[in-house]
Amino acid sequence: MRKGIFVFAAIIFIAGVSIAQKADKSAKASGSVRLPATAINTMQQIDPQRIRAHVRFLAHDLLEGRGTGARGGEIAAEYIGTQFALYGLKPAGDNGTYMQKVPLVGITPDPATTFSLVPSSGARMDLKPLDQYVAYDQTQQPQSDVNADIVFVGYGIEAPEYKWDDYKGVDVRGKVLLMLVNEPPSDDPKFFKGKALTYYGRWTYKYEEAARKGAVGAILIHKTEMASYPWEVVRNSNSAEKSYLKVEGPVLKVASWIQLDVAGQIASSSGMNLDKMMQDAQSRNFQPVPLPVKLQAHMVSKVRPFESANVIAMLPGGDTKLRNEAVIYTAHYDHLGIRPDMQGDNIYNGANDNDTGCGILLEIARAYTESKQRPRRSILFASVTAEEQGLLGSEYLGKHPPIPAGQITLDLNFDDVPPLGSPEEVEVSGAERTTFFPVVQNMAKTFRLTIRPDSRPEAGHYYRSDHFSLARVGVPSFSINEGVKYKGHDAAWGKQQADEYTAKHYHQPSDEYHPESDFTGDAAMARFGFALGWEAAGQAKEVGWQHGDEFEPARLKSASGSE
Ligand SMILES: [Zn+2]
């Protein structure tokens, strides 16, 4: 057996020699890529067939779609922890295990919930669930009551770096805040990053900020063009059970959305005009507007506490000083589970999303442990849970990192890396926001990969994957993925593959493992990620954010906290 593995490794090694030699030469030429020969050798052993084997197992029907808190999800976690143990990695979860328990709560709005708008004069409006509003009680109590004045707070954003404050110091404690989605429109890259969406535009930020300010509720006005998705999306993602981390900070009794025409009625019953209010909100001089309308809500929820786990391992670094710091690799293992009520194939295997990322993470981990030389900083590997529930596993990891966040130099994340052959492009959106970007650019050149820019920055993809959870606590983070140009195909082919996947297989039971898939690209992304991580682990200084970035304050805070 062992001999067989050696022979196999040797073949892979030979196949990869050309890249190794190029990496070596380029290192001498530019001085930017400093991987030692042993690291390059181990990197070459990253094996597409091993990634395939991980994907095949994790996407098997026996794992029932790896639902969060479900048996299949737990088997996946145990599988990943077992691989870490076989590689000889140190456990970095709770109490000397690979598992970091993540306490979660499932909330299902009950039909007994009532949600009414009561103007000081005029008729009260009892809103219809799902058609006119959706609402969750974030306090994780079976019942909550709200009877509070509504204040219109424009975009509900306080962003000192853009000199923008919709609250203007007005005390909103105990109030319900009515607000717009997205952020003030702009083409100026220095103002809310122009057309690109910043975190201030995401609905999650708006709820969080309202809670931080002591409000009891928030009502987001849905306008399709502003949200960039229709009401059906809001409705569908807010009708069933939703999972949350067990409450740790301030939360809202009512976290809700309403349809645009309901907002229009609130405005007219206040003697105001919604279009005018929306217009006024686009000004820096906007002031919060108390409305003569109350929200009376009786929130009834089914509350189901449960548990899941992040799987975390560590390779201690080789430098006695720098080993207190680490590079972290992340990839979520959870997917959507199984729908017992559904006809036909009801298992959401999630082969691409995200067994590919898990396979990549595991191969990177194995490569590190096979290197005779250690990187200077330590390397953490975290396969996180509950990504599909709203990045919850990684959020918990960010709030409870195995070493202080200020000592984590970089997070490299892998999510949904399609097995389509040999990539000629790489996507590293967000890397340009960090001080590490020149290294990424050089490394991409060495690997003969063209960096493909984010095609739709206004969609805010940066805020929708696990690396974001690390960015929020200040860790420079980004995901690594293929672009659309593959060897032997034009970019249109790659685009077509991506579109077809999104339309037919993304978050569908048909995201399955196929024996004919080509995992060359997954291995290429793993090698690229390995090389970047090694490089970051050896740099004299920790990676930071570009000056003025929205995550810079969090980094500075965590740096001072860890000293
Ligand atoms: Zn995913």
Boltz pocket constraint, residues with backbone or C-beta under 6 A from the ligand:
constraints:
  - pocket:
      binder: B
      contacts: [[A, 332], [A, 334], [A, 353], [A, 354], [A, 387], [A, 415], [A, 416]]
      max_distance: 6.0
